[in-house]
C-alpha cells in the first residue's frame, strides 16, 4: 500500500526531486517495472501516486538498497 508520509508539506516539484519514478528504480536494480510495482505492494519501500504516476521515496529506496546486499 502506498505511504504518503514522505510527501507531507511538499509541492509536486519537490516531491519529484525526493523520489524515483518506477522506470528509474527498475533501471537502478536492473529489473522490470512489474518487479518494482511488486516491491512497492509488499512494502519494501515507501511509494505514492502523484496524479497517475507512482513515485518511490529516494530515502526509503536507498536505505532498502543499502540493506539488500
N, C-alpha and C positions, 0 to 999 in steps of 0.2 A: 504494500500500500504506500502511496506517496506521502512523504513527510514534508510539510510546508514550513517548519520552524526556521530553517536556514534562510528563508526568503523574507521573514518578517521585517517590516520597516525599510524595505529597499524598493527602488524603482526597477522597471524591467531591464534597463541597460546594465545597472549594477548587478542585478541577479544573473544576467547572462555572462558577465565578466567573472562571476563567482561560481560558474557552473560549466559543465561539459555537455555537449549535445550527445545523443546516443551514438552518432557516427564517430565523433571524436573519441569517445570511450571505447568503442569497438576497435578503432584503429590502434589505440594505445595497447589494448590487450591482445590484438590480433585474432579477434573472434567475430562472429556475426552479430548484427544488430539484435537479432532474436535472443541471443545469449545475454546481451545487456538488459533487454526487457525482462528476461527471466531472473537475472540477478537483482534487478530493481524490485520485482514482485516478491522475491524471497527476503527482501530487507537487507541485502548485503551492504547497501549504502543509501543515503538519503536522495530522494528524487522528487521532482514536482513538475506539473504541467504548466507551461506558460502558453496560453492560448491552446493550440493543438499540439505543441511540441513538448516532448519530455526532456527535462534538463536534470543533470546529476550534479549534486554538490561537489565542487572540486575538493574541498576539505575532506569530506567523508570518503570520496573515491580514492584520494591519495593515501589516506590513512588505511583504508581497506587494502589497497595495492601494496603498501609497505608491510602489512601483516600477512600477505598471502604468499610469501616466498616459498 
